[in-house]
Amino acid sequence: MSKWSAKELAEAVTRDHVNWGELLWQAGEFCVANSDNRRDPRTKAIVHPLTRASQSKIVGNFLAPVSDLLSDMDLLAIDDRPRKVLRRILAEVETLELAG
C-alpha cells in the first residue's frame, strides 16, 4: 500500500464512515480507529498506530479502511489468493470483536 499516496488510497474508498476498532492504513502504517467516525474533511479522527503507543489525528476524509482497499481487485495489485487470505483474517477479527 505504500506505493500510493494517502490521498489516492482515501479517494479509493467510497463509504462515508469507519467503525470503532476497524483496521486502517494511515500514513504508511496500520492503525485502529478509536471511535466511529465520518469520512469528511471536518472530522478529526483519533487512530492508534499498531507500531507505537502514541495516538494520531487524521482528517476524516483521509481515513482508509483496509477492508475497502482489499475489496477493489485492481487497486493494490495483490494476487487473488493473498487478497482472499487477508480478507478472511479481517472477517475473523470482526467476528471475534462482535462476540467479545
Biopython code that builds the backbone (N, CA, C, O; Angstrom):
import numpy as np
from Bio.PDB.StructureBuilder import StructureBuilder

atoms = [
    (1, "MET", "N", (0.826, -1.198, 0.000)),
    (1, "MET", "CA", (0.000, 0.000, 0.000)),
    (1, "MET", "C", (0.862, 1.250, 0.000)),
    (1, "MET", "O", (0.381, 2.338, -0.314)),
    (2, "SER", "N", (2.111, 1.104, 0.343)),
    (2, "SER", "CA", (2.974, 2.277, 0.423)),
    (2, "SER", "C", (3.289, 2.876, -0.942)),
    (2, "SER", "O", (3.885, 3.951, -1.011)),
    (3, "LYS", "N", (2.908, 2.215, -2.022)),
    (3, "LYS", "CA", (3.137, 2.754, -3.368)),
    (3, "LYS", "C", (2.211, 3.923, -3.674)),
    (3, "LYS", "O", (2.505, 4.728, -4.558)),
    (4, "TRP", "N", (1.105, 4.025, -2.962)),
    (4, "TRP", "CA", (0.106, 5.049, -3.224)),
    (4, "TRP", "C", (0.148, 6.107, -2.140)),
    (4, "TRP", "O", (0.492, 5.831, -0.991)),
    (5, "SER", "N", (-0.202, 7.303, -2.518)),
    (5, "SER", "CA", (-0.273, 8.387, -1.526)),
    (5, "SER", "C", (-1.506, 8.191, -0.650)),
    (5, "SER", "O", (-2.441, 7.474, -1.008)),
    (6, "ALA", "N", (-1.481, 8.845, 0.500)),
    (6, "ALA", "CA", (-2.631, 8.780, 1.406)),
    (6, "ALA", "C", (-3.885, 9.292, 0.709)),
    (6, "ALA", "O", (-4.972, 8.748, 0.903)),
    (7, "LYS", "N", (-3.738, 10.326, -0.094)),
    (7, "LYS", "CA", (-4.883, 10.893, -0.817)),
    (7, "LYS", "C", (-5.447, 9.896, -1.821)),
    (7, "LYS", "O", (-6.664, 9.739, -1.918)),
    (8, "GLU", "N", (-4.576, 9.222, -2.571)),
    (8, "GLU", "CA", (-5.038, 8.245, -3.560)),
    (8, "GLU", "C", (-5.789, 7.096, -2.898)),
    (8, "GLU", "O", (-6.838, 6.672, -3.382)),
    (9, "LEU", "N", (-5.250, 6.593, -1.791)),
    (9, "LEU", "CA", (-5.918, 5.498, -1.092)),
    (9, "LEU", "C", (-7.248, 5.946, -0.511)),
    (9, "LEU", "O", (-8.245, 5.233, -0.617)),
    (10, "ALA", "N", (-7.268, 7.113, 0.099)),
    (10, "ALA", "CA", (-8.510, 7.618, 0.689)),
    (10, "ALA", "C", (-9.577, 7.844, -0.380)),
    (10, "ALA", "O", (-10.756, 7.580, -0.144)),
    (11, "GLU", "N", (-9.178, 8.321, -1.530)),
    (11, "GLU", "CA", (-10.139, 8.559, -2.605)),
    (11, "GLU", "C", (-10.675, 7.261, -3.196)),
    (11, "GLU", "O", (-11.728, 7.265, -3.835)),
    (12, "ALA", "N", (-9.971, 6.153, -2.995)),
    (12, "ALA", "CA", (-10.435, 4.857, -3.496)),
    (12, "ALA", "C", (-11.569, 4.289, -2.636)),
    (12, "ALA", "O", (-12.274, 3.374, -3.061)),
    (13, "VAL", "N", (-11.739, 4.829, -1.441)),
    (13, "VAL", "CA", (-12.787, 4.366, -0.525)),
    (13, "VAL", "C", (-14.044, 5.195, -0.769)),
    (13, "VAL", "O", (-13.994, 6.424, -0.804)),
    (14, "THR", "N", (-15.175, 4.502, -0.937)),
    (14, "THR", "CA", (-16.405, 5.217, -1.279)),
    (14, "THR", "C", (-17.380, 5.386, -0.113)),
    (14, "THR", "O", (-18.269, 6.235, -0.186)),
    (15, "ARG", "N", (-17.241, 4.619, 0.938)),
    (15, "ARG", "CA", (-18.224, 4.765, 2.022)),
    (15, "ARG", "C", (-17.963, 6.012, 2.853)),
    (15, "ARG", "O", (-16.887, 6.606, 2.773)),
    (16, "ASP", "N", (-18.949, 6.407, 3.648)),
    (16, "ASP", "CA", (-18.869, 7.691, 4.336)),
    (16, "ASP", "C", (-18.508, 7.608, 5.815)),
    (16, "ASP", "O", (-18.579, 8.618, 6.516)),
    (17, "HIS", "N", (-18.117, 6.418, 6.312)),
    (17, "HIS", "CA", (-17.774, 6.297, 7.730)),
    (17, "HIS", "C", (-16.784, 5.137, 7.951)),
    (17, "HIS", "O", (-16.608, 4.279, 7.086)),
    (18, "VAL", "N", (-16.156, 5.138, 9.114)),
    (18, "VAL", "CA", (-15.386, 3.983, 9.587)),
    (18, "VAL", "C", (-15.894, 3.655, 10.982)),
    (18, "VAL", "O", (-16.446, 4.513, 11.670)),
    (19, "ASN", "N", (-15.707, 2.429, 11.386)),
    (19, "ASN", "CA", (-16.219, 1.964, 12.669)),
    (19, "ASN", "C", (-15.114, 1.838, 13.704)),
    (19, "ASN", "O", (-13.948, 1.630, 13.370)),
    (20, "TRP", "N", (-15.501, 1.969, 14.965)),
    (20, "TRP", "CA", (-14.584, 1.760, 16.070)),
    (20, "TRP", "C", (-13.916, 0.397, 15.918)),
    (20, "TRP", "O", (-14.578, -0.588, 15.592)),
    (21, "GLY", "N", (-12.606, 0.340, 16.154)),
    (21, "GLY", "CA", (-11.869, -0.913, 16.099)),
    (21, "GLY", "C", (-11.489, -1.367, 14.709)),
    (21, "GLY", "O", (-10.849, -2.408, 14.560)),
    (22, "GLU", "N", (-11.862, -0.623, 13.693)),
    (22, "GLU", "CA", (-11.580, -1.026, 12.316)),
    (22, "GLU", "C", (-10.101, -0.802, 11.978)),
    (22, "GLU", "O", (-9.492, 0.182, 12.399)),
    (23, "LEU", "N", (-9.547, -1.735, 11.212)),
    (23, "LEU", "CA", (-8.156, -1.640, 10.778)),
    (23, "LEU", "C", (-8.051, -0.657, 9.623)),
    (23, "LEU", "O", (-8.772, -0.762, 8.631)),
    (24, "LEU", "N", (-7.144, 0.298, 9.766)),
    (24, "LEU", "CA", (-6.946, 1.349, 8.778)),
    (24, "LEU", "C", (-5.490, 1.358, 8.314)),
    (24, "LEU", "O", (-4.603, 0.867, 9.014)),
    (25, "TRP", "N", (-5.255, 1.914, 7.141)),
    (25, "TRP", "CA", (-3.895, 2.169, 6.658)),
    (25, "TRP", "C", (-3.739, 3.676, 6.621)),
    (25, "TRP", "O", (-4.332, 4.345, 5.775)),
    (26, "GLN", "N", (-2.947, 4.212, 7.530)),
    (26, "GLN", "CA", (-2.791, 5.656, 7.658)),
    (26, "GLN", "C", (-1.313, 6.013, 7.729)),
    (26, "GLN", "O", (-0.566, 5.446, 8.526)),
    (27, "ALA", "N", (-0.904, 6.945, 6.901)),
    (27, "ALA", "CA", (0.463, 7.492, 6.935)),
    (27, "ALA", "C", (1.517, 6.392, 6.921)),
    (27, "ALA", "O", (2.510, 6.461, 7.646)),
    (28, "GLY", "N", (1.293, 5.373, 6.087)),
    (28, "GLY", "CA", (2.285, 4.322, 5.915)),
    (28, "GLY", "C", (2.333, 3.279, 7.003)),
    (28, "GLY", "O", (3.329, 2.567, 7.125)),
    (29, "GLU", "N", (1.269, 3.165, 7.811)),
    (29, "GLU", "CA", (1.251, 2.149, 8.859)),
    (29, "GLU", "C", (-0.183, 1.725, 9.185)),
    (29, "GLU", "O", (-1.145, 2.448, 8.924)),
    (30, "PHE", "N", (-0.287, 0.529, 9.762)),
    (30, "PHE", "CA", (-1.598, 0.041, 10.185)),
    (30, "PHE", "C", (-1.990, 0.749, 11.471)),
    (30, "PHE", "O", (-1.174, 0.947, 12.370)),
    (31, "CYS", "N", (-3.262, 1.124, 11.533)),
    (31, "CYS", "CA", (-3.827, 1.795, 12.704)),
    (31, "CYS", "C", (-5.200, 1.199, 12.983)),
    (31, "CYS", "O", (-5.774, 0.499, 12.149)),
    (32, "VAL", "N", (-5.709, 1.490, 14.165)),
    (32, "VAL", "CA", (-7.054, 1.078, 14.546)),
    (32, "VAL", "C", (-7.844, 2.331, 14.898)),
    (32, "VAL", "O", (-7.347, 3.213, 15.598)),
    (33, "ALA", "N", (-9.061, 2.402, 14.414)),
    (33, "ALA", "CA", (-9.927, 3.546, 14.721)),
    (33, "ALA", "C", (-10.348, 3.493, 16.179)),
    (33, "ALA", "O", (-10.800, 2.454, 16.660)),
    (34, "ASN", "N", (-10.202, 4.616, 16.892)),
    (34, "ASN", "CA", (-10.563, 4.684, 18.311)),
    (34, "ASN", "C", (-12.034, 4.973, 18.552)),
    (34, "ASN", "O", (-12.502, 4.919, 19.689)),
    (35, "SER", "N", (-12.777, 5.284, 17.469)),
    (35, "SER", "CA", (-14.216, 5.530, 17.588)),
    (35, "SER", "C", (-14.838, 5.458, 16.197)),
    (35, "SER", "O", (-14.132, 5.378, 15.192)),
    (36, "ASP", "N", (-16.162, 5.487, 16.153)),
    (36, "ASP", "CA", (-16.854, 5.608, 14.873)),
    (36, "ASP", "C", (-16.609, 7.021, 14.358)),
    (36, "ASP", "O", (-16.694, 7.986, 15.118)),
    (37, "ASN", "N", (-16.307, 7.145, 13.072)),
    (37, "ASN", "CA", (-16.026, 8.469, 12.505)),
    (37, "ASN", "C", (-16.602, 8.598, 11.113)),
    (37, "ASN", "O", (-16.650, 7.636, 10.347)),
    (38, "ARG", "N", (-17.040, 9.809, 10.800)),
    (38, "ARG", "CA", (-17.456, 10.124, 9.431)),
    (38, "ARG", "C", (-16.202, 10.379, 8.612)),
    (38, "ARG", "O", (-15.198, 10.871, 9.126)),
    (39, "ARG", "N", (-16.272, 10.042, 7.337)),
    (39, "ARG", "CA", (-15.161, 10.310, 6.414)),
    (39, "ARG", "C", (-15.433, 11.624, 5.696)),
    (39, "ARG", "O", (-15.775, 11.636, 4.514)),
    (40, "ASP", "N", (-15.281, 12.721, 6.414)),
    (40, "ASP", "CA", (-15.451, 14.039, 5.807)),
    (40, "ASP", "C", (-14.334, 14.955, 6.309)),
    (40, "ASP", "O", (-13.701, 14.661, 7.323)),
    (41, "PRO", "N", (-14.089, 16.059, 5.608)),
    (41, "PRO", "CA", (-12.954, 16.916, 5.955)),
    (41, "PRO", "C", (-13.080, 17.655, 7.279)),
    (41, "PRO", "O", (-12.088, 18.179, 7.785)),
    (42, "ARG", "N", (-14.283, 17.708, 7.854)),
    (42, "ARG", "CA", (-14.470, 18.389, 9.144)),
    (42, "ARG", "C", (-14.173, 17.477, 10.330)),
    (42, "ARG", "O", (-13.988, 17.960, 11.446)),
    (43, "THR", "N", (-14.125, 16.164, 10.104)),
    (43, "THR", "CA", (-13.894, 15.212, 11.187)),
    (43, "THR", "C", (-12.401, 15.121, 11.499)),
    (43, "THR", "O", (-11.567, 15.042, 10.596)),
    (44, "LYS", "N", (-12.085, 15.133, 12.777)),
    (44, "LYS", "CA", (-10.712, 14.897, 13.229)),
    (44, "LYS", "C", (-10.731, 13.571, 13.989)),
    (44, "LYS", "O", (-11.108, 13.525, 15.160)),
    (45, "ALA", "N", (-10.326, 12.508, 13.323)),
    (45, "ALA", "CA", (-10.393, 11.164, 13.892)),
    (45, "ALA", "C", (-9.109, 10.851, 14.676)),
    (45, "ALA", "O", (-8.012, 11.245, 14.281)),
    (46, "ILE", "N", (-9.269, 10.152, 15.768)),
    (46, "ILE", "CA", (-8.133, 9.668, 16.550)),
    (46, "ILE", "C", (-7.931, 8.203, 16.186)),
    (46, "ILE", "O", (-8.863, 7.402, 16.255)),
    (47, "VAL", "N", (-6.705, 7.861, 15.796)),
    (47, "VAL", "CA", (-6.371, 6.481, 15.461)),
    (47, "VAL", "C", (-5.176, 6.047, 16.303)),
    (47, "VAL", "O", (-4.359, 6.866, 16.724)),
    (48, "HIS", "N", (-5.095, 4.746, 16.534)),
    (48, "HIS", "CA", (-3.988, 4.196, 17.315)),
    (48, "HIS", "C", (-3.109, 3.348, 16.393)),
    (48, "HIS", "O", (-3.530, 2.271, 15.971)),
    (49, "PRO", "N", (-1.896, 3.812, 16.072)),
    (49, "PRO", "CA", (-0.985, 3.007, 15.251)),
    (49, "PRO", "C", (-0.599, 1.721, 15.976)),
    (49, "PRO", "O", (-0.406, 1.720, 17.192)),
    (50, "LEU", "N", (-0.491, 0.633, 15.228)),
    (50, "LEU", "CA", (-0.151, -0.652, 15.845)),
    (50, "LEU", "C", (1.312, -0.738, 16.262)),
    (50, "LEU", "O", (1.664, -1.581, 17.088)),
    (51, "THR", "N", (2.168, 0.112, 15.712)),
    (51, "THR", "CA", (3.601, 0.012, 15.981)),
    (51, "THR", "C", (4.114, 0.968, 17.049)),
    (51, "THR", "O", (5.303, 0.954, 17.367)),
    (52, "ARG", "N", (3.236, 1.799, 17.608)),
    (52, "ARG", "CA", (3.696, 2.725, 18.645)),
    (52, "ARG", "C", (2.566, 3.039, 19.612)),
    (52, "ARG", "O", (1.392, 2.813, 19.320)),
    (53, "ALA", "N", (2.946, 3.564, 20.762)),
    (53, "ALA", "CA", (1.969, 3.798, 21.823)),
    (53, "ALA", "C", (1.165, 5.079, 21.632)),
    (53, "ALA", "O", (0.036, 5.168, 22.115)),
    (54, "SER", "N", (1.712, 6.063, 20.945)),
    (54, "SER", "CA", (1.030, 7.347, 20.819)),
    (54, "SER", "C", (-0.077, 7.283, 19.767)),
    (54, "SER", "O", (-0.008, 6.512, 18.809)),
    (55, "GLN", "N", (-1.091, 8.108, 19.971)),
    (55, "GLN", "CA", (-2.205, 8.187, 19.040)),
    (55, "GLN", "C", (-1.917, 9.257, 17.989)),
    (55, "GLN", "O", (-1.046, 10.107, 18.174)),
    (56, "SER", "N", (-2.657, 9.202, 16.892)),
    (56, "SER", "CA", (-2.520, 10.190, 15.823)),
    (56, "SER", "C", (-3.885, 10.749, 15.468)),
    (56, "SER", "O", (-4.899, 10.067, 15.610)),
    (57, "LYS", "N", (-3.908, 11.993, 15.006)),
    (57, "LYS", "CA", (-5.128, 12.605, 14.491)),
    (57, "LYS", "C", (-5.068, 12.559, 12.970)),
    (57, "LYS", "O", (-4.056, 12.902, 12.359)),
    (58, "ILE", "N", (-6.174, 12.127, 12.376)),
    (58, "ILE", "CA", (-6.288, 12.033, 10.924)),
    (58, "ILE", "C", (-7.557, 12.767, 10.507)),
    (58, "ILE", "O", (-8.601, 12.620, 11.142)),
    (59, "VAL", "N", (-7.467, 13.539, 9.461)),
    (59, "VAL", "CA", (-8.663, 14.201, 8.915)),
    (59, "VAL", "C", (-9.571, 13.107, 8.351)),
    (59, "VAL", "O", (-9.108, 12.203, 7.655)),
    (60, "GLY", "N", (-10.848, 13.197, 8.653)),
    (60, "GLY", "CA", (-11.804, 12.145, 8.333)),
    (60, "GLY", "C", (-11.820, 11.664, 6.896)),
    (60, "GLY", "O", (-11.955, 10.464, 6.656)),
    (61, "ASN", "N", (-11.687, 12.563, 5.937)),
    (61, "ASN", "CA", (-11.760, 12.126, 4.545)),
    (61, "ASN", "C", (-10.482, 11.407, 4.092)),
    (61, "ASN", "O", (-10.413, 10.938, 2.956)),
    (62, "PHE", "N", (-9.479, 11.317, 4.958)),
    (62, "PHE", "CA", (-8.268, 10.565, 4.644)),
    (62, "PHE", "C", (-8.252, 9.186, 5.304)),
    (62, "PHE", "O", (-7.284, 8.442, 5.141)),
    (63, "LEU", "N", (-9.302, 8.833, 6.042)),
    (63, "LEU", "CA", (-9.371, 7.505, 6.658)),
    (63, "LEU", "C", (-9.482, 6.442, 5.570)),
    (63, "LEU", "O", (-10.326, 6.539, 4.679)),
    (64, "ALA", "N", (-8.621, 5.426, 5.650)),
    (64, "ALA", "CA", (-8.570, 4.386, 4.605)),
    (64, "ALA", "C", (-8.722, 3.004, 5.233)),
    (64, "ALA", "O", (-7.727, 2.405, 5.639)),
    (65, "PRO", "N", (-9.951, 2.485, 5.321)),
    (65, "PRO", "CA", (-10.176, 1.150, 5.874)),
    (65, "PRO", "C", (-9.542, 0.069, 4.999)),
    (65, "PRO", "O", (-9.742, 0.039, 3.785)),
    (66, "VAL", "N", (-8.787, -0.803, 5.627)),
    (66, "VAL", "CA", (-8.092, -1.864, 4.896)),
    (66, "VAL", "C", (-9.088, -2.769, 4.182)),
    (66, "VAL", "O", (-8.831, -3.205, 3.060)),
    (67, "SER", "N", (-10.215, -3.056, 4.813)),
    (67, "SER", "CA", (-11.200, -3.949, 4.181)),
    (67, "SER", "C", (-11.669, -3.390, 2.835)),
    (67, "SER", "O", (-11.863, -4.151, 1.887)),
    (68, "ASP", "N", (-11.850, -2.089, 2.742)),
    (68, "ASP", "CA", (-12.266, -1.477, 1.481)),
    (68, "ASP", "C", (-11.139, -1.521, 0.451)),
    (68, "ASP", "O", (-11.383, -1.757, -0.733)),
    (69, "LEU", "N", (-9.916, -1.297, 0.900)),
    (69, "LEU", "CA", (-8.780, -1.330, -0.023)),
    (69, "LEU", "C", (-8.589, -2.725, -0.602)),
    (69, "LEU", "O", (-8.179, -2.869, -1.754)),
    (70, "LEU", "N", (-8.884, -3.755, 0.192)),
    (70, "LEU", "CA", (-8.758, -5.131, -0.286)),
    (70, "LEU", "C", (-9.928, -5.541, -1.180)),
    (70, "LEU", "O", (-9.818, -6.505, -1.937)),
    (71, "SER", "N", (-11.026, -4.829, -1.101)),
    (71, "SER", "CA", (-12.199, -5.166, -1.907)),
    (71, "SER", "C", (-12.011, -4.813, -3.374)),
    (71, "SER", "O", (-12.561, -5.481, -4.250)),
    (72, "ASP", "N", (-11.249, -3.783, -3.644)),
    (72, "ASP", "CA", (-11.012, -3.355, -5.027)),
    (72, "ASP", "C", (-9.939, -4.249, -5.636)),
    (72, "ASP", "O", (-8.772, -4.164, -5.254)),
    (73, "MET", "N", (-10.319, -5.094, -6.569)),
    (73, "MET", "CA", (-9.408, -6.087, -7.134)),
    (73, "MET", "C", (-8.211, -5.483, -7.854)),
    (73, "MET", "O", (-7.157, -6.115, -7.915)),
    (74, "ASP", "N", (-8.338, -4.304, -8.389)),
    (74, "ASP", "CA", (-7.260, -3.700, -9.161)),
    (74, "ASP", "C", (-6.396, -2.726, -8.358)),
    (74, "ASP", "O", (-5.267, -2.436, -8.753)),
    (75, "LEU", "N", (-6.899, -2.231, -7.265)),
    (75, "LEU", "CA", (-6.248, -1.133, -6.558)),
    (75, "LEU", "C", (-4.839, -1.445, -6.073)),
    (75, "LEU", "O", (-3.907, -0.708, -6.395)),
    (76, "LEU", "N", (-4.663, -2.508, -5.315)),
    (76, "LEU", "CA", (-3.377, -2.760, -4.684)),
    (76, "LEU", "C", (-2.470, -3.700, -5.466)),
    (76, "LEU", "O", (-1.346, -3.966, -5.041)),
    (77, "ALA", "N", (-2.932, -4.194, -6.577)),
    (77, "ALA", "CA", (-2.139, -5.124, -7.397)),
    (77, "ALA", "C", (-1.628, -6.308, -6.577)),
    (77, "ALA", "O", (-0.466, -6.700, -6.691)),
    (78, "ILE", "N", (-2.504, -6.867, -5.755)),
    (78, "ILE", "CA", (-2.193, -8.058, -4.966)),
    (78, "ILE", "C", (-2.837, -9.245, -5.664)),
    (78, "ILE", "O", (-3.971, -9.150, -6.132)),
    (79, "ASP", "N", (-2.127, -10.353, -5.736)),
    (79, "ASP", "CA", (-2.706, -11.565, -6.313)),
    (79, "ASP", "C", (-3.956, -11.955, -5.546)),
    (79, "ASP", "O", (-4.126, -11.588, -4.384)),
    (80, "ASP", "N", (-4.824, -12.697, -6.204)),
    (80, "ASP", "CA", (-6.117, -13.048, -5.633)),
    (80, "ASP", "C", (-6.011, -13.880, -4.345)),
    (80, "ASP", "O", (-6.744, -13.616, -3.392)),
    (81, "ARG", "N", (-5.125, -14.866, -4.296)),
    (81, "ARG", "CA", (-5.034, -15.733, -3.114)),
    (81, "ARG", "C", (-4.613, -14.960, -1.860)),
    (81, "ARG", "O", (-5.285, -15.086, -0.837)),
    (82, "PRO", "N", (-3.527, -14.161, -1.887)),
    (82, "PRO", "CA", (-3.194, -13.378, -0.688)),
    (82, "PRO", "C", (-4.289, -12.391, -0.303)),
    (82, "PRO", "O", (-4.524, -12.153, 0.881)),
    (83, "ARG", "N", (-4.958, -11.818, -1.296)),
    (83, "ARG", "CA", (-6.058, -10.888, -1.015)),
    (83, "ARG", "C", (-7.166, -11.604, -0.250)),
    (83, "ARG", "O", (-7.704, -11.068, 0.719)),
    (84, "LYS", "N", (-7.510, -12.829, -0.693)),
    (84, "LYS", "CA", (-8.558, -13.595, -0.020)),
    (84, "LYS", "C", (-8.151, -13.955, 1.407)),
    (84, "LYS", "O", (-8.981, -13.912, 2.315)),
    (85, "VAL", "N", (-6.891, -14.306, 1.610)),
    (85, "VAL", "CA", (-6.409, -14.632, 2.961)),
    (85, "VAL", "C", (-6.523, -13.404, 3.863)),
    (85, "VAL", "O", (-7.022, -13.507, 4.984)),
    (86, "LEU", "N", (-6.072, -12.258, 3.393)),
    (86, "LEU", "CA", (-6.159, -11.033, 4.186)),
    (86, "LEU", "C", (-7.610, -10.666, 4.488)),
    (86, "LEU", "O", (-7.920, -10.244, 5.602)),
    (87, "ARG", "N", (-8.497, -10.820, 3.516)),
    (87, "ARG", "CA", (-9.912, -10.518, 3.757)),
    (87, "ARG", "C", (-10.522, -11.486, 4.766)),
    (87, "ARG", "O", (-11.355, -11.088, 5.581)),
    (88, "ARG", "N", (-10.111, -12.765, 4.718)),
    (88, "ARG", "CA", (-10.608, -13.749, 5.680)),
    (88, "ARG", "C", (-10.134, -13.407, 7.091)),
    (88, "ARG", "O", (-10.902, -13.509, 8.047)),
    (89, "ILE", "N", (-8.868, -13.000, 7.221)),
    (89, "ILE", "CA", (-8.338, -12.602, 8.530)),
    (89, "ILE", "C", (-9.149, -11.433, 9.084)),
    (89, "ILE", "O", (-9.538, -11.451, 10.252)),
    (90, "LEU", "N", (-9.406, -10.424, 8.266)),
    (90, "LEU", "CA", (-10.199, -9.278, 8.716)),
    (90, "LEU", "C", (-11.601, -9.701, 9.142)),
    (90, "LEU", "O", (-12.107, -9.229, 10.161)),
    (91, "ALA", "N", (-12.230, -10.583, 8.376)),
    (91, "ALA", "CA", (-13.578, -11.056, 8.712)),
    (91, "ALA", "C", (-13.583, -11.816, 10.037)),
    (91, "ALA", "O", (-14.504, -11.660, 10.838)),
    (92, "GLU", "N", (-12.558, -12.636, 10.271)),
    (92, "GLU", "CA", (-12.483, -13.393, 11.522)),
    (92, "GLU", "C", (-12.263, -12.472, 12.710)),
    (92, "GLU", "O", (-12.848, -12.688, 13.771)),
    (93, "VAL", "N", (-11.437, -11.460, 12.554)),
    (93, "VAL", "CA", (-11.205, -10.494, 13.629)),
    (93, "VAL", "C", (-12.491, -9.750, 13.943)),
    (93, "VAL", "O", (-12.812, -9.544, 15.114)),
    (94, "GLU", "N", (-13.230, -9.345, 12.924)),
    (94, "GLU", "CA", (-14.509, -8.666, 13.143)),
    (94, "GLU", "C", (-15.479, -9.570, 13.893)),
    (94, "GLU", "O", (-16.199, -9.107, 14.777)),
    (95, "THR", "N", (-15.505, -10.848, 13.551)),
    (95, "THR", "CA", (-16.389, -11.796, 14.241)),
    (95, "THR", "C", (-16.002, -11.923, 15.706)),
    (95, "THR", "O", (-16.875, -11.963, 16.573)),
    (96, "LEU", "N", (-14.715, -11.986, 15.993)),
    (96, "LEU", "CA", (-14.252, -12.073, 17.371)),
    (96, "LEU", "C", (-14.627, -10.828, 18.170)),
    (96, "LEU", "O", (-15.034, -10.929, 19.327)),
    (97, "GLU", "N", (-14.492, -9.663, 17.557)),
    (97, "GLU", "CA", (-14.842, -8.410, 18.243)),
    (97, "GLU", "C", (-16.334, -8.336, 18.533)),
    (97, "GLU", "O", (-16.736, -7.869, 19.598)),
    (98, "LEU", "N", (-17.165, -8.797, 17.588)),
    (98, "LEU", "CA", (-18.603, -8.766, 17.801)),
    (98, "LEU", "C", (-19.033, -9.742, 18.880)),
    (98, "LEU", "O", (-19.992, -9.484, 19.606)),
    (99, "ALA", "N", (-18.330, -10.862, 18.991)),
    (99, "ALA", "CA", (-18.669, -11.865, 20.001)),
    (99, "ALA", "C", (-18.179, -11.454, 21.379)),
    (99, "ALA", "O", (-18.747, -11.869, 22.389)),
    (100, "GLY", "N", (-17.121, -10.634, 21.431)),
    (100, "GLY", "CA", (-16.495, -10.250, 22.701)),
    (100, "GLY", "C", (-17.160, -9.146, 23.333)),
    (100, "GLY", "O", (-16.749, -8.710, 24.408)),
]
sb = StructureBuilder()
sb.init_structure("model")
sb.init_model(0)
sb.init_chain("A")
sb.init_seg("    ")
for serial, (resi, resn, name, xyz) in enumerate(atoms, 1):
    if name == "N":
        sb.init_residue(resn, " ", resi, " ")
    sb.init_atom(name, np.array(xyz, "f"), 0.0, 1.0, " ", f" {name:<3s}", serial, name[0])
structure = sb.get_structure()
